[in-house]
Amino acid sequence: MSTVINVHEAKTQFSRLLERVHAGEEIILSKAGKPYARMVPLAPVAARRQPGRLSGLALDAGFFDPLPEEELSAWERE
């Protein structure tokens, strides 16, 4: 369930509101009694890339072999 807070009140309590949002709460900011914006937590950030994590899985042994003439000619056609 969302909590509705006036923009003026939100300015004075911004840090506390951020903590509540970070904890999973959704907060609706209202201006003149009308919904104006929504504060929601961000989705978790994906793990950082790790070099070599997929070594041996992505490329097969023939990946760097020269292409057959038939394949080369298909790519070189205009």
Gaussian input, Z-matrix of N, CA and C with variables (Angstrom, degrees):
# hf/3-21g

backbone

0 1
 N
 C     1     B1
 C     2     B2     1     A1
 N     3     B3     2     A2     1     D1
 C     4     B4     3     A3     2     D2
 C     5     B5     4     A4     3     D3
 N     6     B6     5     A5     4     D4
 C     7     B7     6     A6     5     D5
 C     8     B8     7     A7     6     D6
 N     9     B9     8     A8     7     D7
 C    10    B10     9     A9     8     D8
 C    11    B11    10    A10     9     D9
 N    12    B12    11    A11    10    D10
 C    13    B13    12    A12    11    D11
 C    14    B14    13    A13    12    D12
 N    15    B15    14    A14    13    D13
 C    16    B16    15    A15    14    D14
 C    17    B17    16    A16    15    D15
 N    18    B18    17    A17    16    D16
 C    19    B19    18    A18    17    D17
 C    20    B20    19    A19    18    D18
 N    21    B21    20    A20    19    D19
 C    22    B22    21    A21    20    D20
 C    23    B23    22    A22    21    D21
 N    24    B24    23    A23    22    D22
 C    25    B25    24    A24    23    D23
 C    26    B26    25    A25    24    D24
 N    27    B27    26    A26    25    D25
 C    28    B28    27    A27    26    D26
 C    29    B29    28    A28    27    D27
 N    30    B30    29    A29    28    D28
 C    31    B31    30    A30    29    D29
 C    32    B32    31    A31    30    D30
 N    33    B33    32    A32    31    D31
 C    34    B34    33    A33    32    D32
 C    35    B35    34    A34    33    D33
 N    36    B36    35    A35    34    D34
 C    37    B37    36    A36    35    D35
 C    38    B38    37    A37    36    D36
 N    39    B39    38    A38    37    D37
 C    40    B40    39    A39    38    D38
 C    41    B41    40    A40    39    D39
 N    42    B42    41    A41    40    D40
 C    43    B43    42    A42    41    D41
 C    44    B44    43    A43    42    D42
 N    45    B45    44    A44    43    D43
 C    46    B46    45    A45    44    D44
 C    47    B47    46    A46    45    D45
 N    48    B48    47    A47    46    D46
 C    49    B49    48    A48    47    D47
 C    50    B50    49    A49    48    D48
 N    51    B51    50    A50    49    D49
 C    52    B52    51    A51    50    D50
 C    53    B53    52    A52    51    D51
 N    54    B54    53    A53    52    D52
 C    55    B55    54    A54    53    D53
 C    56    B56    55    A55    54    D54
 N    57    B57    56    A56    55    D55
 C    58    B58    57    A57    56    D56
 C    59    B59    58    A58    57    D57
 N    60    B60    59    A59    58    D58
 C    61    B61    60    A60    59    D59
 C    62    B62    61    A61    60    D60
 N    63    B63    62    A62    61    D61
 C    64    B64    63    A63    62    D62
 C    65    B65    64    A64    63    D63
 N    66    B66    65    A65    64    D64
 C    67    B67    66    A66    65    D65
 C    68    B68    67    A67    66    D66
 N    69    B69    68    A68    67    D67
 C    70    B70    69    A69    68    D68
 C    71    B71    70    A70    69    D69
 N    72    B72    71    A71    70    D70
 C    73    B73    72    A72    71    D71
 C    74    B74    73    A73    72    D72
 N    75    B75    74    A74    73    D73
 C    76    B76    75    A75    74    D74
 C    77    B77    76    A76    75    D75
 N    78    B78    77    A77    76    D76
 C    79    B79    78    A78    77    D77
 C    80    B80    79    A79    78    D78
 N    81    B81    80    A80    79    D79
 C    82    B82    81    A81    80    D80
 C    83    B83    82    A82    81    D81
 N    84    B84    83    A83    82    D82
 C    85    B85    84    A84    83    D83
 C    86    B86    85    A85    84    D84
 N    87    B87    86    A86    85    D85
 C    88    B88    87    A87    86    D86
 C    89    B89    88    A88    87    D87
 N    90    B90    89    A89    88    D88
 C    91    B91    90    A90    89    D89
 C    92    B92    91    A91    90    D90
 N    93    B93    92    A92    91    D91
 C    94    B94    93    A93    92    D92
 C    95    B95    94    A94    93    D93
 N    96    B96    95    A95    94    D94
 C    97    B97    96    A96    95    D95
 C    98    B98    97    A97    96    D96
 N    99    B99    98    A98    97    D97
 C   100   B100    99    A99    98    D98
 C   101   B101   100   A100    99    D99
 N   102   B102   101   A101   100   D100
 C   103   B103   102   A102   101   D101
 C   104   B104   103   A103   102   D102
 N   105   B105   104   A104   103   D103
 C   106   B106   105   A105   104   D104
 C   107   B107   106   A106   105   D105
 N   108   B108   107   A107   106   D106
 C   109   B109   108   A108   107   D107
 C   110   B110   109   A109   108   D108
 N   111   B111   110   A110   109   D109
 C   112   B112   111   A111   110   D110
 C   113   B113   112   A112   111   D111
 N   114   B114   113   A113   112   D112
 C   115   B115   114   A114   113   D113
 C   116   B116   115   A115   114   D114
 N   117   B117   116   A116   115   D115
 C   118   B118   117   A117   116   D116
 C   119   B119   118   A118   117   D117
 N   120   B120   119   A119   118   D118
 C   121   B121   120   A120   119   D119
 C   122   B122   121   A121   120   D120
 N   123   B123   122   A122   121   D121
 C   124   B124   123   A123   122   D122
 C   125   B125   124   A124   123   D123
 N   126   B126   125   A125   124   D124
 C   127   B127   126   A126   125   D125
 C   128   B128   127   A127   126   D126
 N   129   B129   128   A128   127   D127
 C   130   B130   129   A129   128   D128
 C   131   B131   130   A130   129   D129
 N   132   B132   131   A131   130   D130
 C   133   B133   132   A132   131   D131
 C   134   B134   133   A133   132   D132
 N   135   B135   134   A134   133   D133
 C   136   B136   135   A135   134   D134
 C   137   B137   136   A136   135   D135
 N   138   B138   137   A137   136   D136
 C   139   B139   138   A138   137   D137
 C   140   B140   139   A139   138   D138
 N   141   B141   140   A140   139   D139
 C   142   B142   141   A141   140   D140
 C   143   B143   142   A142   141   D141
 N   144   B144   143   A143   142   D142
 C   145   B145   144   A144   143   D143
 C   146   B146   145   A145   144   D144
 N   147   B147   146   A146   145   D145
 C   148   B148   147   A147   146   D146
 C   149   B149   148   A148   147   D147
 N   150   B150   149   A149   148   D148
 C   151   B151   150   A150   149   D149
 C   152   B152   151   A151   150   D150
 N   153   B153   152   A152   151   D151
 C   154   B154   153   A153   152   D152
 C   155   B155   154   A154   153   D153
 N   156   B156   155   A155   154   D154
 C   157   B157   156   A156   155   D155
 C   158   B158   157   A157   156   D156
 N   159   B159   158   A158   157   D157
 C   160   B160   159   A159   158   D158
 C   161   B161   160   A160   159   D159
 N   162   B162   161   A161   160   D160
 C   163   B163   162   A162   161   D161
 C   164   B164   163   A163   162   D162
 N   165   B165   164   A164   163   D163
 C   166   B166   165   A165   164   D164
 C   167   B167   166   A166   165   D165
 N   168   B168   167   A167   166   D166
 C   169   B169   168   A168   167   D167
 C   170   B170   169   A169   168   D168
 N   171   B171   170   A170   169   D169
 C   172   B172   171   A171   170   D170
 C   173   B173   172   A172   171   D171
 N   174   B174   173   A173   172   D172
 C   175   B175   174   A174   173   D173
 C   176   B176   175   A175   174   D174
 N   177   B177   176   A176   175   D175
 C   178   B178   177   A177   176   D176
 C   179   B179   178   A178   177   D177
 N   180   B180   179   A179   178   D178
 C   181   B181   180   A180   179   D179
 C   182   B182   181   A181   180   D180
 N   183   B183   182   A182   181   D181
 C   184   B184   183   A183   182   D182
 C   185   B185   184   A184   183   D183
 N   186   B186   185   A185   184   D184
 C   187   B187   186   A186   185   D185
 C   188   B188   187   A187   186   D186
 N   189   B189   188   A188   187   D187
 C   190   B190   189   A189   188   D188
 C   191   B191   190   A190   189   D189
 N   192   B192   191   A191   190   D190
 C   193   B193   192   A192   191   D191
 C   194   B194   193   A193   192   D192
 N   195   B195   194   A194   193   D193
 C   196   B196   195   A195   194   D194
 C   197   B197   196   A196   195   D195
 N   198   B198   197   A197   196   D196
 C   199   B199   198   A198   197   D197
 C   200   B200   199   A199   198   D198
 N   201   B201   200   A200   199   D199
 C   202   B202   201   A201   200   D200
 C   203   B203   202   A202   201   D201
 N   204   B204   203   A203   202   D202
 C   205   B205   204   A204   203   D203
 C   206   B206   205   A205   204   D204
 N   207   B207   206   A206   205   D205
 C   208   B208   207   A207   206   D206
 C   209   B209   208   A208   207   D207
 N   210   B210   209   A209   208   D208
 C   211   B211   210   A210   209   D209
 C   212   B212   211   A211   210   D210
 N   213   B213   212   A212   211   D211
 C   214   B214   213   A213   212   D212
 C   215   B215   214   A214   213   D213
 N   216   B216   215   A215   214   D214
 C   217   B217   216   A216   215   D215
 C   218   B218   217   A217   216   D216
 N   219   B219   218   A218   217   D217
 C   220   B220   219   A219   218   D218
 C   221   B221   220   A220   219   D219
 N   222   B222   221   A221   220   D220
 C   223   B223   222   A222   221   D221
 C   224   B224   223   A223   222   D222
 N   225   B225   224   A224   223   D223
 C   226   B226   225   A225   224   D224
 C   227   B227   226   A226   225   D225
 N   228   B228   227   A227   226   D226
 C   229   B229   228   A228   227   D227
 C   230   B230   229   A229   228   D228
 N   231   B231   230   A230   229   D229
 C   232   B232   231   A231   230   D230
 C   233   B233   232   A232   231   D231

   B1=1.4538
   B2=1.5278
   B3=1.3075
   B4=1.4615
   B5=1.5130
   B6=1.3232
   B7=1.4553
   B8=1.5195
   B9=1.3374
   B10=1.4636
   B11=1.5221
   B12=1.3392
   B13=1.4608
   B14=1.5207
   B15=1.3144
   B16=1.4567
   B17=1.5298
   B18=1.3325
   B19=1.4643
   B20=1.5281
   B21=1.3255
   B22=1.4677
   B23=1.5286
   B24=1.3144
   B25=1.4610
   B26=1.5275
   B27=1.3332
   B28=1.4595
   B29=1.5228
   B30=1.3330
   B31=1.4618
   B32=1.5238
   B33=1.3159
   B34=1.4623
   B35=1.5240
   B36=1.3488
   B37=1.4680
   B38=1.5238
   B39=1.3182
   B40=1.4577
   B41=1.5313
   B42=1.3256
   B43=1.4720
   B44=1.5230
   B45=1.3259
   B46=1.4745
   B47=1.5270
   B48=1.3295
   B49=1.4658
   B50=1.5220
   B51=1.3274
   B52=1.4670
   B53=1.5230
   B54=1.3256
   B55=1.4617
   B56=1.5234
   B57=1.3307
   B58=1.4744
   B59=1.5283
   B60=1.3303
   B61=1.4668
   B62=1.5176
   B63=1.3175
   B64=1.4639
   B65=1.5344
   B66=1.3111
   B67=1.4663
   B68=1.5217
   B69=1.3504
   B70=1.4622
   B71=1.5143
   B72=1.3167
   B73=1.4684
   B74=1.5286
   B75=1.3137
   B76=1.4651
   B77=1.5149
   B78=1.3217
   B79=1.4619
   B80=1.5242
   B81=1.3292
   B82=1.4629
   B83=1.5245
   B84=1.3238
   B85=1.4548
   B86=1.5205
   B87=1.3285
   B88=1.4625
   B89=1.5217
   B90=1.3221
   B91=1.4622
   B92=1.5129
   B93=1.2953
   B94=1.4642
   B95=1.5332
   B96=1.3363
   B97=1.4616
   B98=1.5208
   B99=1.3221
   B100=1.4647
   B101=1.5279
   B102=1.3339
   B103=1.4726
   B104=1.5277
   B105=1.3303
   B106=1.4575
   B107=1.5263
   B108=1.3231
   B109=1.4644
   B110=1.5226
   B111=1.3392
   B112=1.4613
   B113=1.5219
   B114=1.3157
   B115=1.4666
   B116=1.5226
   B117=1.3140
   B118=1.4685
   B119=1.5265
   B120=1.3234
   B121=1.4610
   B122=1.5249
   B123=1.3186
   B124=1.4551
   B125=1.5176
   B126=1.3108
   B127=1.4607
   B128=1.5247
   B129=1.3076
   B130=1.4731
   B131=1.5273
   B132=1.3083
   B133=1.4588
   B134=1.5304
   B135=1.3071
   B136=1.4666
   B137=1.5265
   B138=1.2965
   B139=1.4677
   B140=1.5252
   B141=1.3102
   B142=1.4614
   B143=1.5235
   B144=1.3094
   B145=1.4616
   B146=1.5145
   B147=1.2957
   B148=1.4579
   B149=1.5235
   B150=1.3383
   B151=1.4556
   B152=1.5292
   B153=1.3190
   B154=1.4555
   B155=1.5131
   B156=1.3207
   B157=1.4659
   B158=1.5211
   B159=1.3202
   B160=1.4577
   B161=1.5296
   B162=1.3056
   B163=1.4610
   B164=1.5303
   B165=1.3097
   B166=1.4511
   B167=1.5122
   B168=1.3275
   B169=1.4551
   B170=1.5214
   B171=1.3220
   B172=1.4510
   B173=1.5271
   B174=1.3039
   B175=1.4596
   B176=1.5160
   B177=1.3198
   B178=1.4637
   B179=1.5237
   B180=1.2962
   B181=1.4619
   B182=1.5264
   B183=1.3264
   B184=1.4620
   B185=1.5122
   B186=1.2999
   B187=1.4632
   B188=1.5244
   B189=1.3152
   B190=1.4625
   B191=1.5231
   B192=1.3177
   B193=1.4543
   B194=1.5268
   B195=1.3287
   B196=1.4690
   B197=1.5248
   B198=1.3367
   B199=1.4628
   B200=1.5274
   B201=1.3275
   B202=1.4616
   B203=1.5406
   B204=1.3369
   B205=1.4716
   B206=1.5265
   B207=1.3193
   B208=1.4764
   B209=1.5302
   B210=1.3260
   B211=1.4620
   B212=1.5264
   B213=1.3317
   B214=1.4577
   B215=1.5259
   B216=1.3192
   B217=1.4741
   B218=1.5205
   B219=1.3307
   B220=1.4669
   B221=1.5344
   B222=1.3256
   B223=1.4601
   B224=1.5199
   B225=1.3210
   B226=1.4505
   B227=1.5166
   B228=1.3069
   B229=1.4706
   B230=1.5171
   B231=1.3233
   B232=1.4771
   B233=1.4920
   A1=109.30
   A2=117.00
   A3=122.50
   A4=111.28
   A5=115.02
   A6=122.06
   A7=107.12
   A8=117.44
   A9=121.61
   A10=107.84
   A11=115.57
   A12=121.95
   A13=108.84
   A14=116.26
   A15=122.70
   A16=109.03
   A17=116.94
   A18=122.14
   A19=111.24
   A20=118.06
   A21=120.83
   A22=110.49
   A23=117.30
   A24=121.34
   A25=110.63
   A26=116.47
   A27=120.98
   A28=111.20
   A29=117.44
   A30=120.34
   A31=111.17
   A32=116.70
   A33=119.52
   A34=112.67
   A35=116.99
   A36=120.75
   A37=112.34
   A38=116.92
   A39=120.58
   A40=113.43
   A41=117.23
   A42=119.98
   A43=111.59
   A44=116.82
   A45=120.30
   A46=111.03
   A47=115.99
   A48=119.55
   A49=110.66
   A50=116.79
   A51=119.70
   A52=110.93
   A53=117.01
   A54=120.64
   A55=110.82
   A56=116.53
   A57=120.25
   A58=110.81
   A59=116.11
   A60=119.93
   A61=110.17
   A62=116.12
   A63=120.04
   A64=111.00
   A65=116.80
   A66=121.58
   A67=112.28
   A68=117.52
   A69=120.66
   A70=115.43
   A71=118.12
   A72=121.05
   A73=110.41
   A74=116.57
   A75=122.04
   A76=107.80
   A77=116.68
   A78=121.47
   A79=108.85
   A80=115.27
   A81=121.71
   A82=107.72
   A83=116.32
   A84=121.30
   A85=108.25
   A86=116.07
   A87=119.20
   A88=110.07
   A89=115.05
   A90=122.00
   A91=106.56
   A92=116.21
   A93=122.10
   A94=110.73
   A95=115.71
   A96=120.25
   A97=114.92
   A98=117.72
   A99=120.67
   A100=109.62
   A101=117.22
   A102=119.70
   A103=110.17
   A104=115.39
   A105=120.33
   A106=111.75
   A107=117.11
   A108=121.69
   A109=108.37
   A110=114.48
   A111=119.98
   A112=108.90
   A113=115.54
   A114=121.45
   A115=106.80
   A116=115.95
   A117=121.14
   A118=108.55
   A119=117.17
   A120=118.62
   A121=110.38
   A122=116.37
   A123=121.28
   A124=110.04
   A125=115.32
   A126=120.37
   A127=108.45
   A128=117.60
   A129=119.38
   A130=110.99
   A131=115.91
   A132=121.99
   A133=108.34
   A134=115.13
   A135=120.01
   A136=109.94
   A137=114.98
   A138=120.17
   A139=109.74
   A140=115.64
   A141=119.72
   A142=110.31
   A143=114.71
   A144=120.08
   A145=110.03
   A146=114.91
   A147=120.48
   A148=108.05
   A149=117.78
   A150=120.75
   A151=111.45
   A152=115.32
   A153=120.57
   A154=114.71
   A155=116.96
   A156=119.90
   A157=111.96
   A158=117.36
   A159=121.32
   A160=112.62
   A161=117.37
   A162=119.07
   A163=110.19
   A164=113.86
   A165=119.75
   A166=114.37
   A167=118.60
   A168=120.20
   A169=112.94
   A170=117.43
   A171=120.67
   A172=113.78
   A173=118.95
   A174=121.49
   A175=110.32
   A176=114.75
   A177=117.41
   A178=109.36
   A179=117.05
   A180=122.10
   A181=112.19
   A182=118.62
   A183=120.98
   A184=114.45
   A185=118.44
   A186=120.70
   A187=112.51
   A188=117.56
   A189=120.93
   A190=113.36
   A191=118.22
   A192=120.71
   A193=109.45
   A194=117.85
   A195=120.46
   A196=110.29
   A197=114.86
   A198=120.09
   A199=109.90
   A200=116.61
   A201=119.62
   A202=109.71
   A203=116.57
   A204=121.36
   A205=111.75
   A206=117.71
   A207=121.65
   A208=110.49
   A209=117.29
   A210=122.19
   A211=111.02
   A212=116.80
   A213=120.72
   A214=111.63
   A215=116.02
   A216=118.86
   A217=110.85
   A218=118.52
   A219=121.03
   A220=110.20
   A221=118.59
   A222=122.16
   A223=111.39
   A224=118.24
   A225=121.58
   A226=113.58
   A227=118.68
   A228=121.03
   A229=110.10
   A230=113.72
   A231=118.75
   A232=110.93
   D1=142.55
   D2=-177.47
   D3=-90.71
   D4=148.95
   D5=173.23
   D6=-103.86
   D7=135.21
   D8=179.23
   D9=-103.19
   D10=128.09
   D11=-178.47
   D12=-133.14
   D13=138.65
   D14=178.85
   D15=-68.78
   D16=145.07
   D17=-177.87
   D18=-57.68
   D19=-41.86
   D20=179.90
   D21=-61.37
   D22=-44.50
   D23=177.88
   D24=-64.44
   D25=-38.34
   D26=-179.68
   D27=-63.45
   D28=-35.06
   D29=179.03
   D30=-62.69
   D31=-37.29
   D32=-177.73
   D33=-81.51
   D34=-17.67
   D35=-177.14
   D36=-121.49
   D37=24.99
   D38=-171.41
   D39=-55.87
   D40=-46.47
   D41=-178.85
   D42=-60.64
   D43=-43.21
   D44=178.81
   D45=-64.76
   D46=-38.99
   D47=179.16
   D48=-65.32
   D49=-39.90
   D50=178.12
   D51=-60.48
   D52=-40.74
   D53=178.22
   D54=-62.48
   D55=-42.09
   D56=179.34
   D57=-64.45
   D58=-42.61
   D59=179.07
   D60=-64.98
   D61=-43.03
   D62=178.96
   D63=-60.14
   D64=-30.48
   D65=178.57
   D66=-78.22
   D67=-3.86
   D68=175.15
   D69=114.15
   D70=-3.74
   D71=-178.64
   D72=-80.51
   D73=146.21
   D74=174.15
   D75=-102.11
   D76=132.09
   D77=-178.69
   D78=-123.51
   D79=129.27
   D80=177.44
   D81=-99.22
   D82=127.02
   D83=175.90
   D84=-93.90
   D85=131.96
   D86=-178.93
   D87=-118.20
   D88=150.18
   D89=178.25
   D90=-131.93
   D91=123.25
   D92=-176.95
   D93=57.39
   D94=35.85
   D95=176.43
   D96=80.26
   D97=0.25
   D98=-179.25
   D99=-112.77
   D100=140.89
   D101=177.73
   D102=-56.25
   D103=134.13
   D104=-174.15
   D105=-121.95
   D106=-39.54
   D107=-178.96
   D108=-156.13
   D109=164.74
   D110=179.90
   D111=-129.18
   D112=133.21
   D113=174.57
   D114=-103.78
   D115=122.01
   D116=179.60
   D117=-134.02
   D118=152.10
   D119=178.02
   D120=-69.36
   D121=147.53
   D122=176.06
   D123=-76.23
   D124=154.80
   D125=174.36
   D126=-66.71
   D127=150.11
   D128=179.07
   D129=-57.57
   D130=142.15
   D131=179.09
   D132=-76.76
   D133=136.44
   D134=179.04
   D135=-62.71
   D136=153.04
   D137=179.24
   D138=-59.80
   D139=149.48
   D140=178.52
   D141=-64.75
   D142=151.94
   D143=178.17
   D144=-63.87
   D145=142.81
   D146=179.48
   D147=-124.65
   D148=110.43
   D149=-178.85
   D150=-57.37
   D151=137.56
   D152=176.78
   D153=83.58
   D154=2.45
   D155=-176.99
   D156=-62.44
   D157=-33.22
   D158=-178.13
   D159=-107.53
   D160=19.47
   D161=-176.27
   D162=-58.35
   D163=133.15
   D164=179.80
   D165=85.79
   D166=-10.97
   D167=-177.63
   D168=-100.26
   D169=-35.78
   D170=-171.23
   D171=-79.26
   D172=-33.09
   D173=-175.16
   D174=-118.81
   D175=135.88
   D176=174.80
   D177=-90.01
   D178=174.53
   D179=-174.00
   D180=-61.79
   D181=-29.59
   D182=-176.26
   D183=-92.01
   D184=7.01
   D185=-175.18
   D186=-59.43
   D187=-41.19
   D188=-176.66
   D189=-92.63
   D190=3.23
   D191=176.90
   D192=-67.87
   D193=150.34
   D194=177.28
   D195=-61.65
   D196=148.74
   D197=178.21
   D198=-73.27
   D199=149.19
   D200=174.63
   D201=-63.60
   D202=154.21
   D203=-178.64
   D204=-55.43
   D205=-38.64
   D206=-179.57
   D207=-60.72
   D208=-43.41
   D209=179.11
   D210=-67.78
   D211=-42.77
   D212=179.14
   D213=-61.21
   D214=-43.19
   D215=-178.63
   D216=-67.63
   D217=-32.37
   D218=177.78
   D219=-65.57
   D220=-36.88
   D221=179.46
   D222=-75.67
   D223=-28.82
   D224=-174.70
   D225=-89.81
   D226=-7.32
   D227=178.34
   D228=-65.24
   D229=146.16
   D230=178.60
   D231=-103.71

